[in-house]
């Protein structure tokens, strides 16, 4: 008697499906602005969480096509408007992947600026060439029609979802999950028992790749898993 062919692992159903979302960010001008570094320090201390998010996490989406330069708006302003290269470099060295809360990120920003101004007191009140206007970002989640129940469907969804969906699941997820992780890796590990692949996804460098590059790197890992199954 012939036996039914055994299905490969990438055809196994996940315990729960992955629902792809996209996201839009509504911007509004905040009350805070800075004409020098001392005012920037006060603005960072007192501004809303959505302001800190906009000028750090959200910057990665808005300038995802830029692979070099300063990684957040604070560092860019310190360089271009204040000509404080040392501060700009220290602010640019912040890696948002290390942070799972805005409060912790704010503390780090405050510490960096405070320390720099203690070492360079004349820089505190030196007028910038142009003011820094803080913006706030409000997230609006947009469902998509793409759903994955196995690896093949997951790869297909990754190909079709917009770069805003890649950003939402891969970068923005860290604050939502309160973990140094992303939605894709969490699903692979929890629903398909693919811990090693999940780890490889989570190590993809978001600072040396565009979001399209991040998509390609994720797909390379997933397609490799499909091929090995």
N, C-alpha and C positions, 0 to 999 in steps of 0.2 A: 504494500500500500504506500502510495506517495505521501510524503509529509508536506504540510504547508510551509512555504518559505518563511524563514524567520525575518521579521522586520529589522532593519538597521536602527541604531540608536537615535539617529537624527529624525526618524519617523515616530518615535515614541511620543505619546502625548505628555505635555507638561502637566504637573498637578493643577496648575492654574494658568490661564492664558496671559499673555502680555498684551496690554492695550497701549498702542502708540498714541501719544498726545503731541500737540504742538503748543506753542505759547506766544502770546503777544505781550508787550510791556507798554503801559500807558505812562507817559512822562508828564510831570508837572514841575514848575519852577518852585523851589523851596524859598523860604525866607532868608536863609543863610547865604552870605557871600563873603569872600575874602579878598582884601586888597594887599595883604602881605602874609607872611608865614605865621605870625602870631594869630592873626584872624583865622587863618586856615586851621590852626590847632584848636581854637575855640569852636569853630564850625564842626570839626570832626567830633569833638566832645559832645556837642549838644544836638546835632542833627538827628533826624529820624533814622531808624534802621533801613528804611527804603532808600534813603540818600546814600548811605554807605554801600548798600547793595548795588545801586546804580553805577557808582563810580569805581567799583572793583569787579564784582562778578559779571554785571551786565556789560561792562566794557569789553569783555572777552567775546561776547556775541556781536556787538556792534562793529568791532574791529578785527573780526576773526580772520580776515584775509591778510592781515599784517603779521608777518612772522618775526620781525625784528623791531626793536624800539622799546618803548616803555609800556608796561603791561596794564597800567591803570591810570585813570584820569589825574589822580593826585600826583603821581610821579611825573606825568607829562607836563603838568602845570609848573611843578617845581623846577623842571628843566627849561621849558620854553618861555615862561613868563617871569620866573625869578632868577634864572641862571644859576641855580644851586645844584650843580651836577652831583655832588656827593649825596645830598638828600634824595634827589631823583633816583639815583642808583639803589639806595637802600629801600626806598618805597617800591621800586620796580622788582626788587628781589622777593617781595611777598608772593607766595604761591597760594592761591585761594583753595587749592586742594587740601591744604592743611587745616582748614577751618570748617567747623560744622555749626557755628553760630556767629551771627553778626556781632554780638557783644564781644566775643573773643577777638575777632578781627579788628573791631574798633579799638580795643585796648592795645593791640599791637601797633596800629597806626599812630595812636597817641604817644606811645612809648618812643617810636622812631622819631617823630617830629620833636618831642620834648628833648630827647637826648641830643639831637642835632642842634637845636637852638641853645642848649646849655653850652655846647662846644663852640658855637658860632653865634654869640649873642647879637652881634650887629645885623645879622640876617633877619632877625625877628620882625623888625618894623620897616625894613627897606621896602619901598613901594614896588609892587610887581608891575610889569609892563601892561598887563591887563588883568582885571579881576577874575576870580573863580566864582562862578555862579553854581551853587549846588542844585542838583535835580533829584527828584524822587521818582522811583519806578514802582508801578503797581502791576503785578502779574495777573494776566488773564489766560487761563488754560483753555485750549481749544481741542476738543476730541477729533480724532481722525478715523477713517474707516478701516485702518489697518490693525489686524489682530493676529497674534502668533500663538500657535498651540504646539509647535515643534520647531526645530532648528531651521528647516527649510523655509517655513513661513516667517520666522524671525528674520532671516537674511533678506527675504523679499520685502518685508516691512522696512528694514533698514535702507534698502535701495530707494524706496518710494517716499518715505517721510521727508519733510523739508529740513533744512539745516536748523531751523528753529526747534524742531522736534529733537534733533540730535543734541542741541544745547540744553533743552529742558530736561532730558533724561540723563545726560552724561555729566553736566556741570551744575545746573541749578538743583539737581536732586540732592546734592550733598547737604544743603541747608534743610531741605524738606525731610530727609531721612535722619538728620543729625548723626551721620556716619561719614567716614572717609571712604565713601563708596558711591556707586551710581546705580540707577535703576536697572540698566542692562545686566550688570554683574550680579546684582542681588537676585534677579529673576533666574539667571543661569544657575546660580548656586542653590537657591532654595527650591526651584521647581524642576530642574533637570539634573541636579547633583553634579554640576560641572564646575567645581571649585577652581581647578587649575586654569581653565579658560576664563573664568570670571576674574581671576587675579591678573591674567595677562591683559584683559580689557582695561582694568582699573589702572594699569601702569602706563597706558598710552599718554604721551606728553601733549598736553593741550596748548603749550606755549610755543612749540616749534612746528605746529601743524595748523592749517586752517581747519574750520569745521568740516569742510569737504575731505580734508586729509584725515581727520579723526574718523569720519564715516568709512573711508577706505581702509584704515587700519583695523577698525572693528570688523568690517566685512571680511578682511583677510583672515582674521582669527576664526570667525564663525564658518567661513567657507572651508577652511582647513579642517575644522572639526567635522563638518559634513562629509568631506572627502575621506576622512579616516574611518568614518562609521561603517 
